[in-house]
Amino acid sequence: MFDSSFRQQASAWQRQFQLRQQGSFFQRLLAWLVLGVMLLVGAFFLLFALVLSWILIPILLFRHRRRMRQFREQAERYQQQSTPPGGNVIEGEVLHKDESERR
């Protein structure tokens, strides 16, 4: 039951496909030309994007590295300004003092 309806549908599709293939020579030529032009336009856009990335990526990397260098310099200047002149002071609390060794 299912198999026979599938065969009928497949044969109908084959008939429609054969009717569509009977187009004129100019229709086929026009279809191939349109597809070829679309392929060339797509290849051109792909090549354009590739060349654009080759140009822009080094420029963007240079800008990023320059910004990071400026940020590090600012951080070093801030750190130098915020540290006291006597050196680093570490505050803490003695929890256990071992007095076994005397000086």
C-alpha positions as CSV (number, residue, x, y, z in Angstrom):
1,M,0.0,0.0,0.0
2,F,2.6,2.5,1.1
3,D,5.1,1.2,-1.5
4,S,2.8,1.6,-4.5
5,S,1.9,5.2,-3.6
6,F,5.6,6.1,-3.2
7,R,6.3,4.6,-6.7
8,Q,3.5,6.6,-8.2
9,Q,4.8,9.8,-6.6
10,A,8.4,9.1,-7.8
11,S,7.3,8.4,-11.3
12,A,5.3,11.7,-11.3
13,W,8.4,13.6,-10.1
14,Q,10.4,12.0,-12.8
15,R,7.9,13.0,-15.5
16,Q,7.9,16.6,-14.2
17,F,11.7,16.7,-14.2
18,Q,11.9,15.4,-17.8
19,L,9.4,18.0,-18.9
20,R,11.5,20.8,-17.3
21,Q,14.6,19.5,-19.0
22,Q,13.1,20.1,-22.4
23,G,13.9,23.9,-22.2
24,S,15.4,25.6,-25.2
25,F,19.2,25.9,-25.7
26,F,19.0,29.7,-24.9
27,Q,17.3,29.1,-21.6
28,R,20.0,26.6,-20.6
29,L,22.8,29.0,-21.8
30,L,21.2,31.8,-19.8
31,A,20.9,29.7,-16.7
32,W,24.6,28.6,-16.9
33,L,25.7,32.2,-17.5
34,V,23.7,33.5,-14.5
35,L,25.1,30.8,-12.3
36,G,28.6,31.5,-13.5
37,V,28.3,35.2,-12.9
38,M,26.9,34.5,-9.4
39,L,29.9,32.2,-8.7
40,L,32.4,34.9,-9.9
41,V,30.7,37.5,-7.7
42,G,30.8,35.2,-4.7
43,A,34.5,34.5,-5.3
44,F,35.2,38.2,-5.7
45,F,33.6,39.0,-2.3
46,L,35.5,36.1,-0.7
47,L,38.8,37.4,-2.1
48,F,37.9,41.0,-1.1
49,A,37.2,39.9,2.5
50,L,40.5,38.0,2.6
51,V,42.5,40.9,1.4
52,L,40.7,43.3,3.8
53,S,41.5,41.0,6.7
54,W,45.1,40.8,5.7
55,I,45.2,44.6,5.8
56,L,43.1,45.3,8.9
57,I,44.3,42.7,11.3
58,P,47.9,44.0,11.6
59,I,46.6,47.5,12.0
60,L,44.2,46.5,14.8
61,L,46.9,44.5,16.5
62,F,49.2,47.4,16.5
63,R,46.6,49.7,18.0
64,H,45.7,47.1,20.7
65,R,49.4,46.6,21.6
66,R,49.9,50.4,21.8
67,R,46.9,50.7,24.1
68,M,48.1,47.9,26.3
69,R,51.6,49.5,26.6
70,Q,50.0,52.8,27.6
71,F,47.8,51.0,30.2
72,R,50.9,49.3,31.7
73,E,52.8,52.6,31.9
74,Q,49.8,54.2,33.7
75,A,49.6,51.3,36.1
76,E,53.4,51.5,36.8
77,R,53.1,55.3,37.4
78,Y,50.1,54.8,39.7
79,Q,52.0,52.1,41.6
80,Q,55.0,54.3,42.0
81,Q,52.9,57.2,43.3
82,S,50.9,55.0,45.8
83,T,53.9,53.2,47.4
84,P,55.4,55.0,50.4
85,P,59.0,56.2,50.1
86,G,60.2,53.9,52.9
87,G,59.3,50.8,51.0
88,N,56.4,48.4,51.3
89,V,54.6,48.1,54.7
90,I,53.0,44.8,55.5
91,E,50.5,45.0,58.3
92,G,49.6,41.9,60.2
93,E,49.0,40.2,63.5
94,V,51.1,37.6,65.2
95,L,49.0,34.6,66.1
96,H,51.7,32.3,67.4
97,K,55.2,33.2,68.3
98,D,57.7,30.4,68.7
99,E,60.1,31.3,71.5
100,S,62.2,28.2,71.5
101,E,65.1,29.9,69.8
102,R,66.4,32.9,71.6
103,R,68.7,35.4,70.1
